[in-house]
Structure formats: C-alpha cells, structure tokens
C-alpha cells in the first residue's frame, strides 16, 4: 500500500497536470476572443468560470440575500473581468477576476446598506481570547500557549486559533469577514479555506497556485496543506512537528502577502 505522502504527492502531480491543461485552454479562449472577437469563446470563458462565481458568492450566504441573486451579481463582475482582461500582461485570469467578482458582490451589499461583518460568534470569542491572554500573561509571567488559553475558556484549540486569526479583520481588511476563519488580511484567500468547503474546482486551485508560486517552499507547503488538502492548523502543526502558534503566525503572514497580491487596490477595505 502506498504511503500517505506518496498519495498526497500523486494527487499533487495530478492537480498540477489538470491546472496546466486548464490554463492552456483559458489562454486559447482569450486569444480567440481578444484577437478575433470570437463571441463563442467569450461565452465559453463565462461558462468555464461560473464555478468560481458560485464559490465566492457562497461565502456570503446567510447574509440575508438569496444565493441566486449573489451569483447573478458575481456573474456581472466575471463578465466585466473577462472584457477588461489583458492576457499579454502575464497575470492569470482567476487572479485578476477574483477581486472584480468580490468587489461587485460587496458593492451590492453596500448599495443595500448592509455590512459584511465578522460573525458574532467569532467577535465574542475573540474578545474572550484577548481577555484570557492578558489575564494568563499576568498570572504566568509569560505569554500563554494556545492550549492554556483554550483550557481557561473551556473551548478547543481550533476555536481559539480561529478567533485569533479572525481578530485581525477589525484592523485590516473587512472583506474577509464574509467567512468564519479568516486571518489578519486573508479576506479572499481564506474564503477559499472555509472548513465546510472543499477546493475541488480547478479555478479555486489555480487562484492559490498562481498566487503563491514565488513564496518560499515552507510557505507554499503550509498554504497547500491548509487550503488544498483541507488540513486544520492543528493537523499541519503535527505534520510539520511545530506548534499551532507557529503555524498560525506563518499563515497570518503569508495570507497577508496573498491578500496584497490578489486585492492590490484594497477592494475589501
């Protein structure tokens, strides 16, 4: 029986092969549309990327708007991105389209006077974590571990980590508040990592792979484990032989870089 690492490596190679094929297909469709005005190619580009629209729109579910309406709004953003995209600039289309789609959805909420906020559960837990951290620091005369904070609050380590990660949303980017597990400035990317969503579509993987290709090997490894393999921070820490706090800090730093690359104009601000 092949080892778990062998299985992961095989899956990763298959993913890379599929990604390469999808990128080549997308490039050819854009060439036909931009150079020859091929409306069939434009329509195919729209259809091929609707799964990305659905994925992003779903991150705003339970905000008082029907998902179908959000998909319609997001599709408008997708079409704008397709019409404005310049393939010659060397940027992957999904990287370009993601903030445009999200910006359209955010404008929809703003037009209705609604806010996209950090879930109340995380707001409350984050406040408790901060208070417990201060109290334990005074009591222990050192910074408490995540495990100690979790024990003092009678909650799980994962819950504490999630609260720590989301707390950065208040001082940085508000757009990530449409998801429940986002980091210091992770808005877009951490929506790709929602615990109840698997990143099965090629488009979702393409956004991540294209964005992290110039990151360090360790950063790429952690991002892939978190968002492509769906591992929790605790599981990543166990696999790497480090603490959950180290994983959390690495993700926080890396996700901020990803946010800056994907959302350079601060659409989530």
C-alpha positions in Angstrom: 0.0 0.0 0.0 1.4 3.4 -0.9 2.3 5.7 1.9 0.1 8.8 2.8 2.9 11.1 1.5 3.0 9.1 -1.8 -0.7 9.5 -2.2 -0.5 13.2 -1.5 2.3 13.6 -4.0 0.4 11.7 -6.6 -2.7 13.8 -6.1 -0.5 17.0 -6.3 1.0 15.9 -9.6 -2.4 15.2 -11.0 -3.6 18.6 -9.8 -0.7 20.3 -11.5 -1.4 18.5 -14.8 -5.0 19.5 -14.7 -4.1 23.1 -13.8 -1.7 23.3 -16.8 -4.4 22.0 -19.1 -7.0 24.5 -17.8 -4.6 27.4 -18.1 -3.7 26.4 -21.7 -7.4 26.2 -22.6 -8.2 29.5 -21.0 -5.3 31.2 -22.8 -6.5 29.9 -26.1 -10.1 31.1 -25.5 -8.8 34.5 -24.6 -6.7 34.6 -27.7 -9.7 33.8 -29.9 -11.9 36.4 -28.1 -9.3 39.3 -27.9 -7.7 38.8 -31.3 -10.7 37.8 -33.3 -13.8 39.0 -31.4 -15.0 35.4 -31.1 -18.2 35.6 -29.0 -18.4 31.8 -28.7 -15.0 31.9 -26.9 -16.3 34.7 -24.6 -19.4 32.7 -23.8 -17.2 29.7 -23.1 -15.0 31.7 -20.8 -18.0 32.8 -18.8 -19.3 29.3 -18.5 -15.9 27.9 -17.6 -15.6 30.3 -14.7 -19.1 30.2 -13.2 -17.9 27.8 -10.6 -15.6 30.5 -9.3 -18.5 32.9 -9.1 -20.6 30.3 -7.2 -17.8 29.6 -4.9 -17.2 33.2 -4.0 -20.9 34.0 -3.7 -21.5 31.1 -1.4 -19.1 32.7 1.1 -21.7 35.4 1.6 -24.6 33.0 2.3 -26.7 33.6 5.3 -26.3 37.4 5.0 -29.9 38.0 4.1 -29.6 37.8 0.3 -30.6 34.8 -1.8 -27.6 32.9 -3.1 -29.0 33.1 -6.7 -29.1 36.9 -6.5 -25.5 36.9 -5.3 -24.4 34.6 -8.1 -26.1 36.9 -10.6 -24.3 39.9 -9.2 -21.0 38.0 -9.2 -21.5 37.0 -12.8 -21.7 40.6 -13.8 -18.3 41.0 -12.1 -17.0 38.0 -14.0 -18.1 39.4 -17.4 -16.5 42.7 -16.6 -13.3 40.9 -15.8 -13.4 38.9 -19.0 -14.0 42.0 -21.1 -11.2 44.0 -19.3 -8.6 41.3 -19.0 -5.4 41.7 -21.0 -3.7 38.3 -21.4 -0.5 40.0 -22.6 0.3 41.3 -19.1 1.1 37.8 -17.9 -1.4 37.6 -15.0 -3.5 34.5 -14.5 -7.2 35.3 -15.2 -8.5 33.9 -12.0 -6.2 36.1 -10.0 -7.4 39.1 -11.9 -11.1 38.1 -11.8 -11.4 37.3 -8.1 -11.2 40.9 -6.7 -13.5 42.1 -9.5 -16.2 39.5 -8.7 -15.9 40.1 -5.0 -15.9 43.9 -5.5 -19.2 43.5 -7.4 -20.7 41.5 -4.6 -19.5 43.9 -2.0 -21.0 46.9 -3.9 -24.3 45.0 -4.0 -24.3 44.8 -0.2 -23.2 48.5 0.2 -26.0 49.6 -2.2 -28.5 47.9 0.1 -26.9 49.5 3.1 -25.8 46.1 4.5 -22.5 45.4 6.1 -20.4 42.3 5.7 -19.2 41.6 9.2 -17.2 39.1 11.3 -19.7 36.6 12.6 -20.9 37.5 16.1 -19.6 34.1 17.5 -16.1 35.0 16.5 -16.4 38.5 17.7 -17.4 37.3 21.2 -14.8 34.5 21.3 -12.1 36.9 20.1 -12.8 39.3 22.9 -12.7 36.4 25.4 -9.4 35.2 24.0 -7.9 38.6 24.3 -9.0 38.9 27.9 -7.8 35.4 28.8 -4.5 36.1 27.2 -4.0 39.3 29.3 -5.0 37.6 32.5 -2.9 34.5 31.9 0.1 36.6 30.9 -0.1 38.4 34.3 -0.6 35.1 36.1 2.1 33.1 34.4 4.5 36.0 33.8 4.9 34.9 30.2 2.8 34.6 27.0 0.3 31.7 27.4 0.2 28.9 25.0 -2.9 28.3 22.8 -3.6 25.2 24.8 -3.6 27.2 28.0 -5.9 29.8 26.6 -8.3 27.1 25.3 -8.3 25.3 28.7 -9.1 28.6 30.6 -12.0 29.2 28.2 -13.2 25.6 28.2 -13.0 25.5 24.4 -11.0 23.8 21.8 -7.6 24.8 20.5 -9.0 25.1 17.0 -11.7 27.5 18.2 -9.0 29.7 19.9 -6.9 29.7 16.8 -9.9 30.6 14.6 -10.7 33.5 16.9 -7.1 34.7 16.9 -7.0 34.5 13.1 -10.2 36.4 12.6 -9.4 39.2 15.1 -7.1 40.8 12.6 -10.1 41.6 10.4 -11.0 44.6 12.6 -7.8 46.5 11.9 -7.1 45.4 8.3 -9.5 44.2 5.6 -13.2 43.9 6.2 -13.9 41.8 3.2 -12.6 38.6 4.9 -15.4 38.9 7.4 -17.7 37.1 5.0 -16.0 33.9 6.2 -15.6 32.5 9.6 -12.0 31.5 9.6 -10.0 34.4 8.1 -6.7 35.8 9.1 -5.0 39.2 9.6 -5.6 40.1 6.0 -6.8 36.9 4.4 -10.1 38.0 3.1 -10.1 36.5 -0.4 -7.9 33.5 0.2 -9.3 32.4 3.5 -12.7 32.2 2.0 -11.2 29.5 -0.2 -10.4 27.7 3.1 -13.8 27.6 4.7 -13.9 24.4 6.8 -17.2 23.2 5.2 -16.0 23.8 1.6 -13.5 21.6 -0.3 -11.5 23.2 -3.0 -12.4 20.8 -5.7 -12.6 23.1 -8.8 -9.6 23.8 -10.9 -10.3 27.5 -10.7 -10.1 27.6 -7.0 -6.7 25.8 -7.0 -5.5 28.0 -9.9 -6.0 31.2 -7.8 -4.0 29.8 -5.0 -1.2 28.1 -7.0 -0.7 31.2 -9.2 -0.5 33.5 -6.2 1.9 31.5 -4.1 4.4 30.4 -6.8 7.1 32.9 -5.7 6.7 32.1 -2.0 9.2 30.1 0.0 8.9 26.2 -0.1 7.7 26.2 3.5 5.1 28.8 2.9 3.8 27.0 -0.2 3.7 23.8 1.7 1.6 25.2 4.6 -0.8 27.0 2.2 -1.3 23.9 0.2 -1.9 21.7 3.3 -4.4 24.3 4.7 -6.3 25.2 1.6 -5.8 22.4 -1.0 -5.6 19.4 1.4 -8.1 20.9 3.9 -6.0 20.3 7.0 -6.6 22.2 10.2 -3.9 24.2 11.8 -3.5 21.5 14.4 -3.0 18.8 11.8 -0.5 21.0 9.9 1.4 21.6 13.1 1.5 17.8 13.8 2.7 17.0 10.3 5.5 19.6 10.5 6.4 19.0 14.1 5.9 22.6 15.2 3.4 24.3 17.4 0.0 25.6 16.4 1.1 29.1 17.2 3.9 28.8 14.7 1.5 27.6 12.0 -0.9 30.4 12.8 1.8 33.1 12.6 3.1 31.7 9.3 -0.4 31.6 7.9 -1.2 35.1 9.1 2.0 36.5 7.5 1.6 34.5 4.2 -2.1 35.3 3.9 -1.4 39.0 4.2 1.0 38.7 1.3 -1.6 36.8 -0.7 -4.2 39.4 0.1 -1.9 42.2 -1.1 -1.3 40.3 -4.4 -4.9 39.4 -5.1 -6.5 42.6 -3.8 -3.9 45.3 -4.5 -6.4 48.1 -4.7 -8.0 47.3 -1.4 -11.4 46.4 -2.6 -12.0 44.7 0.8 -11.2 47.8 2.7 
